[in-house]
Amino acid sequence: MSPLDRFSTQAAQYAQYRIDYPQELYTDLLTGLKSRQRAWDCATGNGQVAAALAEQFAHVEATDSSAAQLAKAVLRPNITYQVAAAEATTFADNTFDLITVGQAVHWFDFDRFNAEVQRVARPGATIAEWGYQLAQLQADLNPVLAHFYADTMRPYWDDNRWHIDDQYARIPFPFAQVQHRTYHVRRNWTAAWFLDYLRTWSSVVKYTQQHGTDPVLLIEEEVVRRWGEGEREVIFPVFLRQGIIEK
């Protein structure tokens, strides 16, 4: 496990509670592709993006630095999973038509990863990186979540996390024909489901490891009281940037 692997310990919960991405995002990525032979989903986690790509590509290579995450990955006959660092793969030069990174590029060595993308992509291939920001709740719950995220958990977030807040603006993206898009993922969740989602946060895992207690319990009573019975809508803003690899 690498020093910045914050997700192996909660791999099962991550697979269960983390959001998937809208079909519109995938439709936008596929538009204009020269070929759909091979795609690389980097930092695939539980394979949700790889599985979506497998419906459109002849073959998908999916890598992650966490063997525990890959153990929970979605299986498809045309997906090959392997443990590999984003910055150093065994793929041949000029292999991929599409390279994707969902909610992960902020953990990488940016210059080395971009060099690897340049090496393994075919001329004219597409590179797409995206992430999702802090959930949006109803007005009575947003202050509770914001305080937990930005104040209580602040000492336990790695600095990499703040790249999500500014939509990767400080992460190099040296590719051509750059486009930016935004989407919204909407889910109806109970209070219990939302609280368990919070337990997948890397900061929550880090807090628990350091203190031996679950920090979500600090807000659980108030969240349950304000949430009430039944489900409420939870909205995740998703941001995407994509470009073309010119050679």
Steps between C-alpha positions, in 0.01 A plus 500: 500500500649833396517793747209670323280191471200616705248255356616140541378472858141592403490333158171318565327814627644703213350258247161518672457867583696703246302654214511396138508749214227619262454343158528849352864512608584181313305612194702822489828309530418268211404778263773556243716201589687363199489142628351297783751219509679551831441719805698539821312581821771616738442477877193294425415424864205261493482510121181698455644714219674202342168314489331793326781524246491124439157546342655720232857376451642175371729483803557702817815498711428607857773571753514599864771515765270324748460123474219522758303732273551274199376202700158672504506596132224431251591204276450509124656273236658794320650670808851417622581620851850537639674666791713780358608852579344767284841638413670176391310229314609208285279605207657531156543835333209632294241261646187690606222695333365634830655547846277579797563594863200540729548669839868408525743715302557726802689209663748462214846631419360731235801539270582129499138405436467744212817356348356149531178613334699647215690173459213248505237704312451471128535822299175690529378303803285663767602549864222574749532577870213575734399525862204580717478764767340519842141380500221755500217436746194698606554834674455360851771237446760682292653692795548177697674333208711806417626529858583130517683513165692826530555529876474171689668296226741764373807370687436151361468582130814457295598815316415322175132523590483876449558452126141375492371826644655704219410249228860404421591856402850459647569160341682514164305385195736539202268375229328648196139607437423511871133497597333540839158366592287473812233251600287424804446158653175484699427227751222444754657372821398433856695658783661165580620455141642851487685452830650177371607684185686748722686206653664438161675838512877469521503759780253297706712187457811694601326643809380154602847353459655774712239521777330161498156660479257577220474879442168462318348433842570867580225607259288187475231603750454845350494371142242233585285753685506754219472241222190336639344177381531387143722629222633839402664612179880516499664683208863451397647759261731326251767689304685363198785608281606323182759553231664346196846340508692634204817331378 
